[in-house]
Amino acid sequence: MSAPERLAAIVTKHSRVVLVVLLLATAVVGAGATMVDDDSSLDQFETDSDEARALEDIEGNFTSEQQENTTSLQVITRTDEGGDGGENVLTKSSLISSLEFQQDVRANESINETLADDQPITGVENIIAISAIRSEEADALNETSARLERGLNETVAIQRQYEQLNATYDESDPEYETRAAELEAQLNATVENATAPLTDAQTAEYESAVQQARDIESQRYQLEQTTDDPNESSEYQELTEQLEGVYQAGTVGVLEEEYAALEGGADGENDSGDRPSLDEQIDALEELDDDEFSELVAETLSDGEGEDNPAISLMPTSYEPGSTEADARLTSITQSAGGDGMSEMGGVDDAVVDSQLEIRDMANEHEGDYLVFGSGLITDEIDRSMGDSLAIVGPLALLFVVVALLVAYRDLLDIVLGIVGIGAVLVWTFGFMGWAGIAFNQMFVAVPVLLIGLSIDYAIHVFMRHREQRETERSADADDHAGSVRGSMSVALAGVGVALVWVTATTVIGFLSNLVSPIGPIREFGIVSSVGIVAALIVFGALIPAAKVELDAFLEGRGLDRHKRAFGTGGGRFSEVLTLGSTAARKIPLIVLVLVLVLSVGGVYGATQVDTSFQEEDFLAEDPPAWTESLPGGMSPGEYQAKDDLDYVNQEFQRADSQAQLLVEGDVADPALLEQINATREEAASSDVAYELATGEADVQDPLSTMESVAAQNESFNESFTAADTDNDGVPDENVSALYDELFEVDEEAAGQVLHQTDDGEYNMTRLVIGTDGGATTSETTDEMRAIAESLEDGGDGDWTVTATGDPIVSYIVEQDLLDTVLESLLITLVAVFVFLTAAYWLTGNSATLGTVTLLPVAFSVSWILGTMYLLGMPFNVLTGMITSLTIGLGVAYSIHVSARYSLELERQGNVWSALRTTVTGTGGALLGSAATTVGGFGVLAFAILPALQQFGIITALTITYAFLASVVVLPTLLVLWTRYFGPDVSFDFDPTAEPTPASDGGAPADAATAEDTASEDGDDR
C-alpha cells in the first residue's frame, strides 16, 4: 500500500479520533484569534533604505521637543456661495467665526488634552487679529516712549536752568533757594508724569537715566562756558554721544521687554511665551471699523515679506497677496501624535483619531463651510473602509459560495460541511496571526476571501472524487453502507490526495516567494496565506472527510441514500462545454498554440508598461455608490470624504506631509556650502514639483533663509550677518561657525530646524526643506530632488554628502521595492515550482518533462493577467503587486489537477482521447465548480469600499478565470503533444461511437472489495 493510501485509510478508519484531535487543535490555535491587533498605518510598508535612514536622522536631529511626536490637522475655511459661509473668507465676521470655533475646540476637554503644549492652533484669523493687537500695542508703546523722551528733554532743560541759576546767584541768596525749589519741584513733576505708566522697576531705571542726563548736561554746560567753540571739543562730543545713549536707555531701554513682546512669531507668541487670548483677539477685530479692518487684512497678507510672511503660507496658491477677498484659508492645529510619533498617514493613537473626528463634527455643525484634513481622519477612513469592505464582501462571498455549491453539490449536508470547513480554516489562520503577533492591515482583508476560494477548491475536488468513486462502487456491496462510504472516501483521498499536496506545495511556494520582499507586510501576507493554505489541506484533507464519512455512514445506516453524481460527469451541456479543450487538442492543436503564443507575447509587452503605485489614493475610499444605501444596517457603509478632501488640499494648499528634504552631512560650516545652498534653493524653486506659494515663490527652508529671516527681526544678528558677508552678495563667506553659534543664541528654535550641532560644538549636518506639489508623482519628485542633491554634492568636492529624502521619496522607494518584489517573486516562484514539479513527477514514475508541460499554461496566464492590468490601467500596489506569485500559486493548482488526472487515466485506459475526455469532464467539472466559487469569492471584492481591494478582487478573479481556461483549454493540447513525443506508448485512435469512459477508481487496488474491507474494519477502531 502506497503512502497516500495509508494516510487516506487512517483518516477514514480512525475518523472519530481524527475529528477529536483536529477539533481540539482548532480550538487551541483559534484561541490566538482574540489577540490579533490591527494596523492601517502606511509606515509599516517603509523599507530599510538610505533615504529612510536619512529621514530618521532628520526627525531625530532637527525636531524640537515641541515638534517631536506631533501631527498636524488642517482646518480649511471655504466660501459657500448661497450658504452660511458667504463668498469671502476674509470678512470680519468670517474671521471672528473661526476664532469662536477655536474657542469651542479649546473648551472641549477630550480634544484639548491632545493639543500640543506650544501654541497648538494658528490660522490666518489669529495672525490678523494679533496684528491688530500688536499694532495697537505698538502705538501705545510708541506714545509711552515719546512720553519718556519728552520727560528727558524737559529734564535736560531744567538742568540747564539749574546751571544758569548756579552761575547767576549765590547759594545763600534767598531767591536762589526759592528758584531752586521751583526747579526741583518742576523736575519731580516731570519725572512723575513721565513714569506714570511704568512699573516700579522701570521707574527706577528711568530715574537713573534722568540722573545721568542731568550729570552729563551739567558737564556740557560747564564746557560751553569755558570753551569758545564746544562743538569742536572732543570731550563735548563725547558727552553729547553719552547723552544720546542715556536717551536710548531711558526710552527704548526702559521699554525693552515691551518692544520684545511685539516681535512675536507666526503665532503671535513673544519671547516670554505670551500670546493674546482668543477673547482678546475677537475683541480686537470687533473694535476695528471697516476701513481699518480692510487696511489691516491687506497689510497682513501682503507680499512685502515674500516667503517669510507666515500668513501667506496659510493662503491657497490662487490667492492674490494683498487682496481683501479669498475663497479659502487655512488653520493649522498641532496635536501630540501619541505612540512612536507620526509619519505619513499613520502613527497616531486612538485619542488623536477620536479628537480629529470630533473636530470635524464640530466644524460641520459650526457656521461656515469647513474642510478638516488630517492623518487621524485618514486612519479612521482606512480602518472603516476595511471593516465596511469585509461587512459587504464577506456575506456576498459566502452567499455566492453557497449558491455555487448548491449548483455543484446539490446536497445540503455537503454544503454545510464545506462552510464549516471554511470556518475552521479561517480560525486556524487568524489564530496563527494572533500567536505570531502579526497585525491585521489593509492587505489581510483579502485573506478571508482567498482562503474561502482555496478551501472550496479543495472541498470540491475531494467531494467530487468521492462521488465518482461511489458511483463506480455502487454495485460492489450495496448493503455495506459504512464500508462503501469509507472505502470510497479512502480511495478518493488516495487518488486526489497527491494532487492536493502538490497543489498546496506549489501554492505555498508562490506565496512564500514574497519573503524576498523588503516590505514587511508583504512578507507577513505571504506567511499568513501559506499557513492558511496548509490549514486548508489539513481541514479538507482530514477533518471534513472524517466528518463526512461519519455523517454519511450514519445516515445511510438509517436508510438515506447518500449517492450523488459528480458535477460535470452526467453528460449534457456542461460536459460538452468541458470537452472543448480535448476537442481542440484533437482537431486544431496548432491553431491553439499560435493563438496562445500571440496573446502571451502581447501580454509580455503590456507587462513592461504596468506602473507601480504607493499613493495615499490607493487606500482612500470614494463615497460609496447609491446602491449601498439599501443594504441592511450591518452591511451599510459610512460616508467617505478624505479622498475628495485630499484632492482639494493638493490643488490649493501644501499638505503637511508633502515635503522633500535634502540632508547635508559633513563640514556644513564651510562658507562654500552656503554659496552652493544659495544656488541650490534657486534651482529647487524653479523645479516643476516645487510647491508655489501665493506670492509665486517656492517654499524652501534652509540655513541661509533662516539666517535671513532672523536677521530681519534681530538687529544684533543682522549686524553679524552683514559683517560675515564681505563681498555683499547676500551670502556669508567668513566666520560661518561663529555666525551659527550666534543664530542658536538668538533663536535656538529656528536654528535647530536647519542645523545640527554635536556635543563638542561642531556643525555636522544641515538640511533643506522643499515644499512639493501634492499633485506631483513620487517618481517626478524623486527624480527632481535627486538631481538637485547631486548638484549640491558635486559642488563640495567631497567635503559633504547630500541625500534626497522626505515622505514622497520614501514612498517612491516603496514603489520600487514593490516592483522588485513582483519581478523577484515571479522568477523565484517559476523556478521553484518548476523544480518541484519536475522532481515530483520524476519521483512518482512519470517523465520529468510533464512538470514543464504542467507549468507552461501558468506562465501563459501570468502574461495574460499582466497584459490585462496594462489594458485596465491598473498599477502594481501592495495588493496587486502579489498577483504574479498568486497567479502561479493558484494557476498551477488547476494544471496539476488536470495533469495528475490525465496521467492516471492514461495509465488506466491506454488511449489518449478517452483519458483526456474523462479528465476534462471529471476533474474539469470539479475545476469548473472550484473556479466558479473562487472567481465569485474574489469577484465580490469589486464591491469593496477600499479601492486597492477592489482592484485586487477584479484582477484575481480574472487570474482564476485565465488559470481555469489555460488548464482546460490550453493544457489538453500540450498534454497530447507531450504524450506523442515524451509520454508512454499509448493509443491515439479515436472512436467517435465509444461511450464515455466511467470515472477511474482513483488508484484503487485491483480488488476493490479488499480496499473497502481495509477501510471498514472493526468500527471500534474508527
Number of C-alpha atoms within 10 A of each C-alpha: 7 8 10 18 22 13 17 27 25 18 27 30 26 18 25 19 16 21 20 12 12 18 15 12 13 20 14 13 19 23 17 20 18 12 18 17 13 13 17 22 21 21 15 15 20 20 19 13 13 14 22 20 15 21 23 14 14 22 17 11 18 23 17 15 10 15 17 17 21 21 28 24 22 22 21 24 25 21 22 17 12 8 11 13 21 18 17 19 24 26 19 20 14 21 22 22 18 25 21 17 17 20 14 17 20 17 11 13 11 15 20 16 15 21 23 21 13 14 16 18 20 20 27 27 27 26 21 25 30 27 22 22 20 20 14 13 16 16 12 12 18 16 12 20 20 15 18 28 18 16 24 27 16 17 23 22 15 19 23 17 16 19 16 13 18 13 11 10 14 12 13 8 9 11 13 17 15 11 15 17 12 12 18 15 12 15 21 14 13 19 21 15 13 21 20 13 13 17 11 11 10 17 19 14 17 27 18 15 23 24 16 17 25 21 16 22 23 19 15 20 18 15 18 15 10 9 13 10 11 17 13 10 14 10 14 21 14 13 19 16 13 16 21 13 15 21 21 15 17 26 24 19 19 22 20 12 13 15 16 12 20 20 15 19 13 17 20 24 18 19 15 10 11 12 18 18 12 18 11 14 22 22 14 20 23 15 11 14 10 12 8 12 21 19 13 21 24 17 17 24 28 19 20 13 14 18 22 18 17 19 24 26 22 23 27 22 20 17 20 18 24 19 15 21 17 19 19 25 27 24 21 20 20 22 26 24 27 17 11 12 16 21 19 19 20 21 26 24 17 15 17 26 20 17 23 25 19 16 21 18 12 15 23 14 11 17 16 19 20 23 20 24 24 26 27 26 23 26 25 19 24 25 21 19 27 25 18 21 26 23 17 23 23 21 13 18 25 19 14 20 26 19 15 19 24 14 12 23 22 16 13 12 14 19 21 13 18 24 20 14 24 26 17 23 28 24 22 27 28 27 23 22 25 21 16 13 13 20 18 19 20 24 19 21 21 22 17 23 25 22 24 27 25 26 29 27 25 26 28 28 28 23 25 26 29 30 24 25 29 26 19 16 19 15 10 14 12 11 12 14 23 23 25 29 29 33 31 31 29 33 29 28 30 23 26 24 23 18 22 22 17 20 24 24 19 26 28 25 24 29 31 26 27 29 19 16 22 19 20 15 24 26 19 22 24 23 20 22 23 22 21 27 25 20 24 29 22 16 27 29 22 22 24 27 28 26 19 21 25 19 15 22 22 15 15 18 14 10 10 12 12 17 16 16 19 27 28 25 23 12 11 9 10 16 19 14 14 24 22 16 25 28 18 17 25 17 12 11 19 13 12 17 15 11 11 18 13 10 16 21 15 16 23 17 14 19 20 11 15 20 15 21 25 24 16 14 16 18 26 24 24 17 15 18 10 8 8 14 13 9 12 10 8 9 19 17 23 14 13 21 17 25 20 15 16 21 13 13 20 18 16 20 26 24 21 16 19 20 23 27 28 26 23 23 18 16 19 24 21 18 19 18 21 19 18 18 21 18 14 19 23 13 16 25 21 14 17 14 25 26 29 26 24 23 23 16 15 23 21 23 19 23 24 19 19 20 21 18 17 20 19 13 13 13 11 12 21 17 11 17 26 17 16 20 17 13 11 11 10 15 23 23 20 17 16 18 16 13 19 19 16 17 24 16 12 16 16 14 16 18 24 18 22 23 25 21 18 10 7 6 10 14 20 16 24 26 24 25 21 24 25 28 22 26 15 17 16 22 18 14 24 23 15 20 25 17 14 21 23 15 16 26 20 15 16 17 9 10 15 19 20 24 23 28 28 27 20 26 26 28 27 23 24 24 25 16 19 27 22 16 26 23 16 19 27 24 15 18 26 24 11 15 25 21 14 17 24 20 16 18 17 15 11 9 8 16 18 19 17 25 23 17 20 26 23 21 27 28 20 22 29 27 22 25 27 28 24 20 24 19 14 12 12 19 21 24 24 27 23 26 24 27 25 29 30 28 28 28 26 26 29 30 31 31 29 23 24 26 24 21 25 23 20 19 25 24 15 14 16 16 17 25 23 24 24 27 25 24 29 30 28 27 31 31 25 28 28 25 25 28 25 24 29 28 25 23 29 28 26 23 31 20 20 27 30 29 20 25 28 22 24 27 27 19 26 27 24 21 28 26 20 21 30 28 19 24 32 27 22 25 26 30 25 21 24 20 15 17 18 15 10 14 17 15 14 14 14 15 10 12 9 8 6 8 8 14 12 14 21 22 25 23 16 21 14 9 8 17 17 13 21 27 14 16 30 24 14 10 12 8 11 18
